[in-house]
């Protein structure tokens, strides 16, 4: 898990809370800000997942390459 996924999860939680509080209190502006922050968190989480997937694919490719080189020797 990387920092983008952690930050995304935090932004989602905070945004959700702000949205619910805004909705409960009738604060439309707060509700909208919370929804925007929640969406920002979802985007950050998606970026983090992509980075993790790329890192995993790179690690698998490196391991596969090393395994092939070991067989050739």
C-alpha positions in Angstrom: 0.0 0.0 0.0 1.4 3.4 -0.9 0.8 6.9 0.3 -1.8 7.7 -2.4 -4.0 4.9 -1.2 -3.7 6.0 2.4 -4.4 9.6 1.6 -7.3 8.6 -0.6 -8.8 6.5 2.2 -8.5 9.4 4.6 -10.0 11.9 2.1 -12.9 9.5 1.4 -13.7 9.2 5.1 -13.4 12.9 5.9 -15.4 13.8 2.8 -18.1 11.3 3.7 -18.3 12.8 7.2 -18.5 16.4 5.9 -21.1 15.4 3.4 -23.3 13.7 6.0 -22.9 16.5 8.5 -23.7 19.1 5.8 -26.8 17.1 4.8 -28.0 16.7 8.4 -27.5 20.4 9.2 -28.9 21.7 5.9 -25.5 23.1 4.9 -25.5 22.6 1.2 -22.1 24.1 0.7 -20.6 21.8 3.3 -22.4 18.9 1.7 -20.9 19.7 -1.7 -17.4 20.2 -0.3 -17.7 16.8 1.4 -18.8 15.1 -1.8 -16.0 16.7 -3.7 -13.4 15.6 -1.1 -14.9 12.1 -1.1 -14.5 11.9 -4.9 -10.9 13.3 -4.6 -10.2 10.4 -2.2 -11.6 7.9 -4.6 -9.4 9.2 -7.4 -6.3 9.1 -5.1 -7.1 5.6 -4.1 -7.4 4.6 -7.8 -4.1 6.2 -8.6 -2.5 4.3 -5.7 -3.9 1.0 -6.9 -2.5 1.7 -10.4 0.9 2.4 -8.9 0.8 -0.8 -6.8 -0.3 -2.8 -9.9 2.6 -1.3 -11.9 5.1 -2.0 -9.2 3.8 -5.6 -8.8 4.0 -6.2 -12.6 7.6 -4.8 -12.6 8.6 -7.0 -9.8 7.1 -10.1 -11.5 8.9 -9.2 -14.8 12.2 -8.8 -12.9 11.7 -12.2 -11.1 10.8 -13.9 -14.3 13.9 -12.4 -16.1 16.2 -13.5 -13.2 14.7 -17.0 -13.3 15.3 -17.3 -17.1 18.9 -16.1 -16.7 19.4 -18.7 -14.0 18.2 -21.5 -16.3 20.5 -20.4 -19.2 23.7 -20.6 -17.1 
